[in-house]
Every structure is written in C-alpha cells, then in structure tokens.
Amino acid sequence: MRNALLIIIVLVLVLAGCGGCNTYNTLIGQDENVRNKWNNVESQYQRRADLIPNLVATVKGEANFEKSTLENVINARASATQMKVNAENLTPEAVQQYQNAQGQLSQALGRLLMVAENYPTLRANDAFRNLQTQLEGTENRITVARNEFNTAVQEYNNVARRFPGNIFAGMFGFRPKEGFKADPGSQNAPSVDFSNPATDTSR
C-alpha cells in the first residue's frame, strides 16, 4: 500500500515537472516573440522620426510658414525619441507613456501636414511629395507593427495568466505584459493625403 502511494506521488511529481518544463519553454518562446515585435514597433516609430528632420528642412524653405507649427513638431519629436521602454518592462504605465509621447508627435505632424495644404508651391515640391509618400508608408507600417505586437502580447498573456500556466509563470518570474490600447479615431487609417485639407492625420 505504501509502495503504491509512493509510486503515485512520484508520478504526480514527474507529470508536474514535465508540465512545468513545457510551460517554461512556451513562455520563453512567446516572451522572445513579444520582444521581437516590440523592437519592430520601435523601429517603425524611429523610421518616422528620422523622416521628420528632412520634412522640417523642406517646409522651412516655404516663406512665412507657421513657425509655431514647426516648433511643435520639433519639440514633439524630441520628446518621442527620448522616450524608451525596455521590452522587459512592458507595464501599463510604461507602454502608456510611450504611446502618449508618440501620439503627441502624431498630432503635431498631422497639424503640420494640414497647414501645408495652404501652400501650393510646397505641395508641388518634389522633395515634399516624396516625404509624403514615405510618411504614408511608415504610418501603415506602424499600424501593422502595433497590431502584431498586441497579438504577441495576447498569446503570451494567455499562458502567463491562465491556470495552471499562471502558477509556473509566477514561479519563473514571467509577468503579464501590456499592449497598445486603441487611440481615439484609431479605427481610421492614418493619412497624409494632401488632396483633402480636412483630412485628420492624427492618431
């Protein structure tokens, strides 16, 4: 009787150990996937930030362009590029701060592009039109990268929060991660189309 009980205990421990190893390996894989997707998000936002100095330089060539609009873009870009979030620290507060900084830059950039509609010579500038195309493509890439990141976070959290995975996640130090929340008007794709001065380019 005692031997049978001992065998059952050993089997339970073995099964628990196997389950723990499987959950650990799953969490490791999904954690790495989240990190990769987060790096893609940062890369696309950085790509947008890298385009802005050329945009500002081009717009400065237009006489009497609104100085305050340019300054808002420059300041918002500085704040957005200084905001860094480590993939290991994807807390609600950290992700929200990052999202807010990028959102402020989106609004400032959107305002600049809308004001530019009032300057026909600027709209006809080849360099400006090329930047328009690049910015439009970048905004689309940002949307794709954010969606893929949110999907990776959801898959990771499904394991880290559900029983019995949550037990092993707690034992191994895997904490739930935060994804991007929808911005007001985010159901509409960002636009930098100059053909319509009423277009809202904010995110």
Protein Blocks (a to p, Z undefined) as FASTA:
>chain_A
ZZmmmmmmmmmmmmmmmmmmmmmmmmmmmmmmmmmmmmmmmmmmmmmmmmmmmmmmmmmm
pghiafklmmmmmmmmmmmmmpccdfklmcfklmmmmmmmmmmmmmmmmmmmmmmmmmmk
lmmpmklmmmmmmmmmmmmmmmmmmmmmmmmmmmmmmmmmpcfklmmmmmnopacddddd
ddehklpccdfbfkbmkbcfbZZ
